[in-house]
């Protein structure tokens, strides 16, 4: 099996495991996986598959709930933004894509909590209260997204350099 396929399988398994291990609320690699996969995968399909597979593997253990399609849809936006960032040079495009990914996930999933839940009244004030209540979770999400994005993109850069050196000496 070629290195690229092994790498994607490893990323999916590690992402699924990271969701299963104890962690602070919303401090997971899913947004970073989508961003990395959208940016680095040869095809958009691979990026989508890696992101959905990581979610599905962990949800097979955690359990699926009625909101899964909101979460999966929100997790695919980073794939799109990562894909768009690959056509631009510099880290600025990746940082913007990462921030946009985090914000869109926050907005979509908190809207879902308000829409299908029974915690907040279905009014504009209820929606505002729902978003305000989600802010502490958003802080953890931003930190997790940044941590895992640096780990993925940085780890990939190190592995690519190392693999290039190994090929040159062979």
C-alpha positions in Angstrom: 0.0 0.0 0.0 1.4 3.4 -1.0 2.4 6.0 1.7 -0.5 8.3 0.8 -3.2 5.7 1.4 -1.6 4.6 4.7 -1.4 8.2 5.8 -5.1 8.8 5.2 -6.1 5.6 7.0 -3.8 6.6 9.9 -5.3 10.1 10.1 -8.9 8.7 10.1 -8.1 6.2 12.8 -6.3 8.8 15.0 -9.1 11.3 14.6 -11.7 8.7 15.5 -9.7 7.6 18.6 -9.2 11.3 19.6 -13.0 11.7 19.8 -13.3 8.6 21.9 -10.6 9.4 24.4 -11.4 11.7 27.3 -10.9 15.4 26.2 -12.3 18.8 27.0 -15.6 19.6 25.4 -15.2 20.3 21.6 -11.4 19.9 21.7 -11.3 17.4 18.8 -9.4 17.0 15.5 -12.4 16.9 13.2 -12.3 20.5 11.9 -8.5 20.2 11.4 -8.9 16.9 9.6 -11.4 18.4 7.2 -9.2 21.5 6.6 -6.1 19.3 6.1 -7.8 16.8 3.9 -9.4 19.5 1.8 -6.0 21.2 1.4 -3.7 18.2 0.9 -5.8 15.4 -0.7 -5.5 14.9 -4.4 -9.2 14.9 -4.8 -12.1 16.5 -3.0 -13.6 13.0 -2.6 -10.7 11.9 -0.5 -11.1 14.9 1.7 -14.8 14.2 2.2 -14.2 10.5 2.7 -11.5 11.0 5.4 -13.7 13.5 7.3 -16.9 11.5 7.2 -15.0 8.2 8.0 -13.4 9.7 11.1 -16.8 10.9 12.3 -18.6 7.7 11.4 -16.0 5.4 13.1 -16.2 7.3 16.3 -20.0 7.7 16.2 -20.3 3.9 15.7 -18.9 3.7 19.3 -20.4 6.9 20.7 -23.8 6.4 19.1 -25.6 8.4 16.4 -28.2 10.9 17.4 -30.8 12.8 15.5 -28.5 15.8 14.9 -25.7 13.8 13.2 -26.4 15.2 9.8 -25.9 18.8 11.0 -22.6 17.8 12.5 -21.4 15.9 9.4 -22.5 18.8 7.1 -20.8 21.3 9.3 -17.6 19.1 9.3 -17.5 19.2 5.5 -17.2 23.0 5.3 -13.6 22.8 6.3 -12.9 20.4 3.4 -14.3 23.0 1.0 -12.4 25.9 2.7 -9.2 23.8 2.7 -9.7 23.1 -1.0 -10.1 26.9 -1.6 -7.0 27.7 0.5 -4.8 25.3 -1.5 -5.0 27.7 -4.5 -3.5 30.5 -2.5 0.0 30.9 -1.2 1.0 31.4 2.4 -0.2 30.6 5.8 -2.7 33.5 5.8 -5.1 31.6 3.6 -5.0 28.5 5.9 -5.5 30.6 9.0 -8.5 32.3 7.4 -9.9 29.0 6.3 -9.3 27.5 9.8 -11.1 30.4 11.5 -13.9 30.3 8.9 -14.2 26.5 9.5 -14.4 26.9 13.3 -16.9 29.7 13.1 -19.2 27.9 10.6 -19.1 24.8 12.7 -20.1 26.8 15.8 -22.9 28.6 14.0 -24.4 25.5 12.4 -24.2 23.2 15.4 -25.5 25.8 17.8 -28.3 26.7 15.4 -29.1 23.0 15.4 -29.2 22.9 19.2 -31.7 25.7 19.1 -33.8 24.4 16.3 -34.3 20.8 17.2 -33.8 21.0 21.0 -36.2 21.9 23.7 -33.8 23.9 25.9 -34.2 27.3 24.3 -37.4 28.9 23.2 -37.9 29.2 19.4 -37.5 32.9 19.3 -34.7 35.3 18.4 -34.0 35.8 22.1 -33.8 32.0 22.5 -31.4 31.7 19.5 -29.2 34.5 21.0 -29.2 32.8 24.4 -28.2 29.5 22.7 -25.3 31.1 20.9 -24.2 32.9 24.1 -24.3 29.6 26.0 -22.1 28.0 23.4 -19.3 30.5 23.7 -17.3 28.5 26.3 -17.5 25.5 24.1 -16.3 27.6 21.1 -13.2 28.6 23.0 -12.3 24.9 23.4 -13.1 24.3 19.8 -10.8 27.1 18.6 -8.0 25.8 20.8 -8.5 22.2 19.6 -8.8 23.3 15.9 -5.6 25.3 16.2 -3.7 22.6 18.0 -4.7 19.8 15.7 -4.2 21.9 12.5 -0.7 22.8 13.6 0.0 19.1 14.4 -1.4 17.9 11.1 0.2 20.5 8.8 3.4 20.6 10.8 3.6 16.8 11.1 3.0 16.4 7.4 5.7 19.0 6.5 8.2 17.1 8.7 7.2 13.7 7.3 7.4 15.0 3.7 10.9 16.4 4.4 12.0 13.1 6.0 10.5 11.0 3.2 12.3 13.2 0.6 15.6 12.7 2.3 15.1 8.9 2.6 14.3 8.8 -1.2 17.4 10.9 -2.0 19.7 8.6 -0.1 18.2 5.4 -1.5 
